[in-house]
């Protein structure tokens, strides 16, 4: 006899929200390993949100320095590379989400110039070039990860 088994859907995703609920790299790797048993092929990694900015951008270090929950709850560029490569080797795609222009209160802690005012931290201010320069630089950092 033979078992003919295949997933019903091509895209099988789980959302990991480390912006709201920080998980260390080793825990993320354990979660990715568990995906292979359930035929999950995509990790939607909610990396930053209004609650915290745990990604250490080489170009904009104040984002995580002032926006992360703590100095111990941050991901370096190498951490992101490591997680993405670990997942790739196991057939899991990582989809990194940076929630912008809304849900950006954590961005304003390190770069208040991109926010509408000190009392209005969301969405990001589209009336200043600084906002678009920061977003472009951040996306370039993530692309390099």
Rosetta blueprint (number, residue, H / E / L):
1 X L
2 X L
3 X L
4 X L
5 X L
6 X L
7 X L
8 X L
9 X L
10 X L
11 X L
12 X L
13 X E
14 X E
15 X E
16 X E
17 X L
18 X L
19 X L
20 X L
21 X L
22 X L
23 X L
24 X L
25 X H
26 X H
27 X H
28 X H
29 X H
30 X H
31 X H
32 X H
33 X H
34 X H
35 X H
36 X H
37 X H
38 X L
39 X L
40 X L
41 X L
42 X E
43 X E
44 X E
45 X E
46 X E
47 X E
48 X E
49 X L
50 X L
51 X L
52 X L
53 X E
54 X L
55 X E
56 X L
57 X L
58 X L
59 X L
60 X L
61 X L
62 X H
63 X H
64 X H
65 X H
66 X H
67 X H
68 X L
69 X L
70 X L
71 X L
72 X L
73 X L
74 X L
75 X E
76 X L
77 X H
78 X H
79 X H
80 X H
81 X H
82 X H
83 X H
84 X H
85 X H
86 X H
87 X H
88 X H
89 X H
90 X L
91 X L
92 X L
93 X E
94 X E
95 X E
96 X E
97 X E
98 X E
99 X L
100 X L
101 X L
102 X L
103 X L
104 X L
105 X H
106 X H
107 X H
108 X H
109 X H
110 X H
111 X L
112 X H
113 X H
114 X H
115 X E
116 X E
117 X E
118 X L
119 X L
120 X E
121 X E
122 X E
123 X E
124 X E
125 X L
126 X L
127 X L
128 X L
129 X H
130 X H
131 X H
132 X H
133 X H
134 X H
135 X H
136 X H
137 X H
138 X H
139 X H
140 X H
141 X H
142 X H
143 X H
144 X H
145 X L
